[in-house]
Amino acid sequence: MRATLAMVALAVTSMVALSFLIPLGLLLSTQVHSQATQSAQQRAAVLAPVLAVSTDPAAVRQVVAGLDASDRLCVHLPDGTAIGVGHASERQLSAAAADRESAGRDVPGGWDYLQPVLLSGDRVAVVEAFVPEEELVRGVATGWTVMSVLAALLVAGSVLVADRLGSRVVRSSRGLSQAANALGAGDLDVRVEPAGPRELHEAGSAFNAMAERIVQLLDNERELIADLSHRLRTPLTALHLADEQVGDVPGAERMSTAIRQLESEVDSIIRTARTRPARHLSGQQDGASKARPARRDDGGCEVSTVVRQRVGFWSVLAAQQDRECVFTATDIPTTVALSADELGAVVDSLIGNVFRHTARGAALRVSVLPTARGACLVVEDDGDGIPDPDLALSRGASTGGSTGLGLDIARRAASSTGGELRILRGAAGGARVEVELGHATAQDHRAADAGRPGRGRWRWRWRRLTGG
């Protein structure tokens, strides 16, 4: 491209230079020739009044010498006397005297002008003015040289400018190409510095936005895998608690080993999915959990109904561990902007944390309270509480041997509805987790009434993955 632009500039400027150089050169030659001939005609015209007064050879010779000391003027008197150096032939002089008309013609060595002068007695004298060849072309060669040099400089300058512009375009396009190849090879951190013409600058910015989007999509995919894997811990917790009730029956040890191995595999999947730290656009916090989730439009659910169902599942396990499990809910139907499947995952994460991080027999209380913006899910226990709430809300950070995703799943679910999650100290000294959930929109109600929970669940998961 760079060589092509230089060749185009060379061709165009060469044609422009020639289109001006040739006419200007011809005009210069014509102008010099015209000035030389006009000067000769003026010198010849000066002698006409002198000859009208006197044809004395001495007087005429004196006037001719005064007008031109280089022997370029010659006066041919009627009697055939020539004063000066003549260049015209006898036939040309006779023709000029007979026709009595001025005439100029090219002669060997230059240009000759004949001016007839009518004298008394119908006599005719002829004044001859000669212009040498060097006078007819004086300065023409210099003019051509100067204009040629200027034209060459113009062409060279245009080619140089085109080459610089081409180099800038090529450098920008080459950098964009290299970055695209690197991104295709798996280097997700590659970015370009937008440069070059406006179109390439926009292409560079679009490439950076695309790369950031790809990173976000991959981060969302990893976090989704981690979240889905974390949800497997709920049935594993139930199996683990059930295994504790089995005792020493035959095969119990193998089942316990299998449960621990399965739990270890789930934790490994979660850690593998979160191996690469998320990288986001400048100005955002690091980590996918810090990005503000987009509000989902795939329908809502009635909070009390879903929470009551999940508490019923956990209450069986609570009875096996001598835990008091109390559930209270508002009688006001409240639909929030979460699918039943996602809200169930939030409840399972919070109650599962109680079972994993508190001692046997610690009471558990779950309630649903109405708020101005929707509903508030409260999970409170009689354990030791959470000493560092900020650390507990950091995705993947845990001091209790878990994956550290449970509270973050609940926090992001609340944030997606316009709500928030708060970690407080309960009345009995244990942890009190409040998850405030926002109302579902009218569109969410219609989607929830459509009776397609499975489809809505997978559509929500796809939008979580794509960020749409």
N, C-alpha and C positions, 0 to 999 in steps of 0.2 A: 504494500500500500504506500509506503514511504517513497519508493522509487517511482511508482505510478503518479503520485501527486507531483513529484519533481518534474517528470516528463511532461505532464499536462501543463504545468506552469511554464516550462521551457517552450513548448509549442505555442501556447497562447501569447506569451509576451514577445516571442520572436515574430509572430505574425503582426502583432500590434506595432512593434518597433519598425518592421519593414514597411508597413502601411504608412508610417509617418516619415521614415528616413528617405525613401525614394522620392516622394513628391517634394520634400523640403530640399533635397539635393538638386533636383531639376529646377526648382524655383530659384535656388541660389545661382546656378549656372546661367539661367535666363536673365536674372537681375544684373549679374556682373557684365554679361555681354551687352545688355541694354544700356547700362551706365557708360561703358566704353564707347559705344557708337554715338550716344547722345553727346558725349564730350567732343567727339570729332565733328559732329554736325554743328555744334556751337562755335567751334574754332573756325570752321569754314564760313559760317554766317557772318562772323565778325569782319571778314575780308571783303564782303560784298559792298558795303558803303565806301571802303577805301578805294576799290577799283572804280566805283562810280565817279569818284572825284579825280583820280589820277591813275594812269596806267604806266607811269614812269618806272622802269625796272628798278632803279636804285631806291625809289621811295617804297615800292612794293616789297623789295627784298628787306628793307629795314623793318617794315611792319611785320613781315613773316618771321623774321628773326626774333622780334619782340614777343610774338605769340607762341612760337614753338622753336626751341633751340635744338630739338632732336631730329630735325629734318623729316617731320611727319606731315608737314604742309607743303603743298606745291601749287603754284599759280601758273596756269597755261594761258598766256596772252593771245590775242587774236592773230598776231603775226607769227605765232609758233614758238615764241620764246618761253622757256620753262624756268621759273624761278623756284628752286628747291628740288628735291629728289622725287621724281614721279614713279608710280608703280602701275599705272594704267597704260594699256596699249593705245596706239593711234586710232584704231577702230573704235575703241570704247570712248575715247575723247571726242571723236567726230560724231558719234551717235549721241552723246550727251549734249554737244553744242547744237546739233540739228534738232533734237527733241526739245531742248530747253527745259528739261525736267530733271530734278535731283534723283540720284540713284545710288544705291549701296550694294556691293556684291563682295563675295569671298574671292580673295586672290591668293596666290601662293605666299605663305608667310603671314597672312592676317586678313584684314577686312578693309576695303577701300571705298571711300565716299566721294562722289563727284557732284559738285554744286555749280551749275551754269550761272553766269552773271551777265545780264544784258547791258551793253555799253551803248554809248552814242553812235549814231551812224549804223545802227542795226548790227553792231559787232557783238561777239559773244566770247567772254573769257570763262575758263573753267577752273574752279578751285577744287583741288584734290586733297582730301584728309585721309591719311592712312593710319590704321590701328594694328599694331603687331599682335601676333597670336598670344604672346604672354600677357598682354593687356586684357584680352578677351576672357582669359581663364584665371586671372590673378585672384588668389584667395579661395578659389573653388576647391582645390585639393585639401587645403587646411580646413575648410568648412565640412567637407565630407569626412575628414578624419575625426574632427571634434564630434560630429553627430554620430559617427559609428562607435566611438568610444562611449558616448552617453548611452547609446542603444545597448551596447554590450554590458555596461554597468547595470542598466535597467533589467536586462534579462537575467544577469547573474544574481542581482538582488532579489528578484521575484523567485528564482529557483531556490535561493537560500531560505527565504521566508517560507516557501512551500515545504521545504525539507524540514524546517523547524516545526511547522504545524503538523506535518506528517509524523515526525518523531514523537510529538506529544500525543497524537491520536493512537499511534502504534503502541506507545508505552502504556497508555491507559487500557487499550484493548488487550494487550498481552498480559498485563496484570490481572485483568478480569478473567481471561482465559485460564491463567495459572491457578487463580483462586477457585474457579469452577472445577478444575481438574482435582485440586486438593480436596475440595469438599466432596466430590464424587468418590475420592479414595478413602474418605472416612475422617478427614481432619475437620472436626466440627468447630474448631476455634478460629479457622481462617476467615479473615475479613479483608476488604479492599478499602483503600482511601479514594473516595470518589474524586475523579479529576478528568481533565480533558474537556471536550465540547459538552454542551448542555445535555445532549442525548446520552453520551457515555457517562456523564456525571449522574444522570437519572438511573441509568442501567446499574452503575455501581451501588447507588443507594438501594435500588430494588434488590440487588444481590445480597447486600447486608441484611435487609429486612427478611429476605427468604431464608438466609442462613439462620437468623435468630428464630424464625418461625419453625424451622426444622428442629433446632435444638429444643424449643419449647415443646414441640410435638413428641420428641423422643423422651424428654423429661416427664411429660404428662403420661406417656405410655409406661415408663418405669414406675412412676408413682401409682398408676392404676393397678399395675401388676402387684406392687407391694400392698396396696389396700385390699385387693381381692384375696391375696394370700393371707393377709392379716385376719380376714373374716373366717378363714379356716380354723383359727385358734379358738373360736367359740365352741364348735362341736368337739374340738380336742380337749378343751377345758372340761366340757361335760363328760367326756370319756374318762378323763383323768380322775375326776371326782367320783364317777361311778366305779372306777377301778379301786379306789380307796375303800369303797364299801364292800367290795367282793371278798376281801380277806385273803386267806391262804388256800383257796380252792384250787384243785388241779388246773394248771394252765394259766393261772393268774400272773405268774412271773413273766411268761412269754407275752401276755397281753400288755403288761406294764412296759416291758422292753419295747414292744412294737409302738406303743403310744408315745414313749419318749423319743424313739427314732423318728416317728412321723412329725412330732413337734420340732425336732431338730432340723428336719428337712424343710419344714415350712419357714423356720427362722432363716435358714440358709437361702431360700428363695427370696425372702424379703431383703436380706443383706445384699444379695447379688443384684437384685433389681435396682438397688439404690447405690451401687458402687460408684457411679460417676456423679460428682456433685453437679447440681443444676446450674446452668449458666443462662442469664436472662439479659434483657436489654438494660442499658445503663440507666440508673435512676431507680431501678427496682432492687428489692432486697434479694440476697442469695437464697436459693432453695425453692423448690416448687411450692412448698407449704406456705411461703411468705407472699406469693403472688395472690392478688385478690381474685377469688373464683368468680366466674361469670354466673349470673343468675340463670337458673335453668327454667325452661318453659315446657317441661314434659309432664305436667300434672302435679297435683298435691295429694295429701292424704289426711285423714282425721287422726289427730295426735293421740287422743286417749285410747282409741280402739287399738292402734298399733302397739302402743306402749303396754297396754294391759295384756295383749297377747304374748309379748316377749317376757314380761314379768312373770306370767304364768309358767313359761318354760323354765325360767331360772328359779322359781319358787320351789320346784321339786328338788333341785340340787341344793338349795338353801336349807330345806328341811333335813336333808341327809347330813348336813354339816352343823345342824343345830343353830342355824342362823334365823333370826326373825326377819321376815321379808314383808314389808308393808307397802301397799300401793294405794294412793289417793289420787283422784282425778276430778277435774271440773265437769259439771253437767252441761256446760255450754259447748256445743259442737264447734271445734276449731280446726280448720283445714290450713295446713302450712304448705309452703312451696318446696316440699320434699316428697319423693315417692315413698311408698310404704316400705319398699325394699331398703332404701337408703336410711330411712328413719330407724328401721329395725337394726341396721348395722350400727347406728349411733348408740342405741340402747344396749346392744350386745357388747360393744366396746367398753362402755362405762361400767356396766354391771360385771363384765368379765374382769375388769381391773380390780373391782372390789374383791372378787373371789381369789384373784392371784396375789394381791398385795395386802390382804388383811388376814388375821388369824381366824381359825375356826370358831364359830359362835358369835362373831362380830355382826351386829344387827345391820340391816340394809333397809333403807326407806327410799321409795321412788314416788314422785308426785308430778302431776301436770297442772300448772297454774295458768290462768288466762292473763294476758297482758294486752296493753294497748296496741301493740304491733302484731300480736299473734298469740303464742303460747310459750311457756317456759317449762322445760323438762329439768327436774331436779333429782339428782342421785346423791344420797347422803349415806355415810356409813359411820360406824363406831370404832374405826381403826385408829391408826396413829396420825392420820392426816398426810398432807403433801407438803414437805418442808420447803421446797423451791418451786412455786407454781410456774415461773418463767421457764425454768429448765424443763419442766414437765410438758410444756406446750411446744418445746422445740422438737421438730420432727426428727425422729430417729435417735433422740437423746433420752437415755433412761439409766437410772442407777439401780434398778431392781431386776436386772437380768432379762428384761423383755425387749421387744423391738422398738418401743417408744413411739408407736404410730397411733395407738388407740385414742388418746386425747386430741391428737392433731386431726384425726378423721372427724371427730365430733366438732372441733373448732371450724374446720373448713366447711362442713355441712351447714353449720349455723351461719357462717359468713356468706355462703351462697344464697341464703334467704334474706340477707340484710340484717341478720342478728349477730350475736356474739356468744362466746363461752367465757365463763368466769369460774375461777377456783377459789373457794372460800374455806373458812374453818367452820365445821358444823357445831351444833349445840353441845354434842357429846365429846367434842375435841377431834373428831374424825374429819375426813374430807367432805366437802359439799361442792358438787359440780353443778352449775346452772348453765343450761343450754337454751338460749333465747332464740326462738324460731319465728320468722316473719310469715304473715298471711300469704296465702296463695292468691294470685291474681284471678280475674274472671276467666281468662284464657286457661289458667291452670285448672279451675273448677270444671270447665267443659271437657278438658282432656282427661281429668280424673273420672268423670261420669261416662266417658266413652267405653270403659270396661276393657282396656287393653294394657294391663299392668306390665305384662312381659315385654311387649313392644316398647312401652315407655321406658322401662328399665334399661333395655339395651340401647335405645336412642340416647338416654341420658349418659350412659357409659361412653358412647361414641362421641358425644359432644364434650365430655370431660377429656377424652383423649385428644381431640382436635382443637379444643379451646373455643369451639363455636357456640 
